Amino acid sequence: MAFKLLKKIEEQDTCNQSSGIDVTEITEHLEIRTPEENLIRDDSAYIVVGGLTGLGWLIVKYLARRKASTIITFSRRSLTSETEQRFLNIKYIHGVKILHREVDITSLKDLTRTMRCLQQDLAGVPIRGVFQGAGVLKDRTALRMTQEEFQIPLLAKILGTWNLHHVTKHLELDIFLMHSSIASVFGNYSQTNYAAANAFLDSFAHYRRSIGLPGQTINWGALDVGMGSDASLQEIFSHKGTKVLSEKQILNCLTRMLISERTQGLFADIDIKEIFTFNNLKWEDSKYAGIAPEEEEEEEEMRKMFRS
């Protein structure tokens, strides 16, 4: 069946096994912007928002392995003794400098002050990248959701992202990557607010590109980091037609996205037929019906596209 194209394809690389779909365009070849070995500069600093746990911490380690000069984590939380020890381990193993700044990115005043002090502390080391991973969940069905509950996920992703844009738009950034979700593409039960917040990120990436600034968004599926590493949650995901991406798959897909010219991409290990069945949706009535070919013989053409 046509939906098999969204399952793992054994002949492809790890990233393609995760059924990566670019929702803006599917082309036969990626247009490379930067050689992979030059993706992260060893004389530059990178900001990771939400870098203490989950996907953010995975990116901190990714940047350290690629010899970034300085990694700065932004979080509303202060460092625990355990986190401080993890930072020391990264510094010792990879020889990188790691700074933590306790800051609320939804407060422009707080963020502006933090950035001003940070640039003094960096002593001339340029900031070349921002990874926006802030996010808060407040799940509830739309009919039961209050206005206050609806707004909770919006603050970190919408207001926080706008503030990050405001305080960095004068910098010569290589990367401004925002972590979005598959929820903004297909929707998700009880996550109307979360889907809306991530839809903003998707649009904002295109806005930044339209004014000549770097901007990318990744619509992630279920990930084997943070809450997604919980076995009971993974079982629930599986019943819905979704499998988690491993850390190796996440980093391969992240690299693939960063070296490309694509503005928006979706990476997930999903079976769309199962997703639509679970949500009582009819594929033929969906606006997403064009994502996958209807005929089995067309799948090989799609495989060729994903091999690039």
ABEGO torsion letter per residue (X at the ends): XAAAAABBBAABBAAAAAGBBBAABBBABBBBABBAAAABBAABBBBBBGAABEAAAAAAAAAAAAGBABBBBBBABBBBAAAAAAAAAAAAAAGBBBBBBBBBAABAAAAAAAAAAAAAAAGGBBBABBBBABBBBBBBBAAABBAAAAAAAAAAAAAAAAAAAAAAAABBBABBBBBBBAAAAAEBBGAAAAAAAAAAAAAAAAAAAAAGBBBBBBBBBBBABEAAABAAAAAAAAAAGBBBBBAAAAAAAAAAAAABABABBBBBBBBAAAAAAAAGBBAAABAAAAABBABAAAAAAAAAAAAX
